[in-house]
């Protein structure tokens, strides 16, 4: 909702104006309700726009405009794992098939 977007924007501005790393960590720790395993992901939520996430369809369209083809998601996940080719690539016999869960990064425990 617009209200939620505005609240998130305010928190992003607040976080990015903090110059002290300890202050930033305290902010993230509080936002994570003390769960240190969530701090990295929360940093991505509040970090500068360079860390913004994109949707697959948006990236696929951008790649197509740049001349890429055979664009597929190799892992269906919130993180984007994409394979694409530029030019005339037809020898797909040597490529790995898209994976199904659990993925390699889901085997690790915190």
C-alpha positions in Angstrom: 0.0 0.0 0.0 1.0 3.6 -0.4 1.2 4.0 3.4 3.5 1.0 3.7 5.7 2.3 0.9 6.0 5.7 2.6 6.9 4.1 5.9 9.6 1.9 4.2 10.9 5.0 2.4 11.2 6.9 5.7 13.1 4.0 7.3 15.4 3.8 4.2 16.2 7.6 4.5 16.8 7.2 8.2 19.1 4.2 7.8 21.1 5.8 5.0 21.7 9.0 6.9 23.4 7.0 9.7 27.1 7.4 9.4 28.1 5.1 12.3 28.2 1.4 11.5 27.3 0.5 15.1 24.2 2.7 14.8 23.2 1.0 11.5 23.7 -2.5 13.1 21.6 -1.5 16.1 18.8 -0.3 13.7 18.9 -3.6 11.7 19.1 -5.6 14.9 15.9 -3.9 16.2 14.2 -4.3 12.8 15.1 -8.1 12.9 13.6 -8.4 16.4 17.0 -9.7 17.6 17.3 -12.4 14.9 20.9 -11.9 13.7 20.3 -14.2 10.8 17.9 -11.6 9.3 20.3 -8.6 9.5 21.9 -9.1 6.1 18.6 -9.3 4.3 17.3 -6.3 6.1 20.3 -4.4 5.1 19.4 -5.1 1.5 15.9 -3.7 2.2 17.3 -0.4 3.6 20.5 0.0 1.6 21.0 2.5 -1.2 19.1 2.0 -4.5 22.1 0.2 -6.0 20.9 -2.9 -4.0 17.3 -2.7 -5.2 15.8 -6.0 -6.4 14.3 -6.5 -9.8 11.6 -8.8 -11.0 12.5 -11.6 -13.5 10.2 -10.2 -16.3 11.8 -6.8 -16.1 15.3 -8.2 -16.4 14.2 -10.6 -19.2 12.8 -7.6 -21.2 16.0 -5.7 -20.6 18.1 -8.6 -21.8 15.9 -9.1 -24.9 16.4 -5.4 -25.8 20.2 -5.9 -25.5 20.0 -8.8 -28.0 20.0 -11.8 -25.6 17.9 -14.8 -26.3 17.1 -18.2 -24.8 16.6 -16.4 -21.5 15.5 -18.8 -18.7 15.5 -18.9 -14.9 17.8 -21.7 -13.8 16.4 -21.5 -10.2 12.9 -20.3 -9.4 13.7 -18.2 -6.3 13.3 -14.6 -5.1 17.0 -14.1 -6.0 17.4 -14.1 -9.8 19.4 -17.0 -11.3 19.2 -16.4 -15.1 21.0 -17.9 -18.1 20.9 -16.1 -21.5 22.8 -16.1 -24.7 23.8 -13.4 -27.1 24.0 -14.4 -30.7 23.4 -17.7 -32.4 23.9 -20.4 -29.7 22.2 -23.7 -30.4 24.3 -26.4 -28.7 22.2 -26.7 -25.5 23.2 -30.3 -25.0 26.0 -29.3 -22.7 23.9 -27.1 -20.5 22.6 -28.0 -17.1 18.8 -28.2 -16.7 17.0 -25.8 -14.4 17.1 -27.1 -10.8 14.2 -27.9 -8.4 14.2 -27.3 -4.6 15.9 -27.8 -2.3 18.7 -25.7 -3.9 22.3 -25.8 -3.0 22.1 -22.7 -0.8 19.2 -24.2 1.2 21.2 -27.1 2.6 23.2 -24.8 5.0 22.0 -24.2 8.5 22.6 -20.9 10.3 
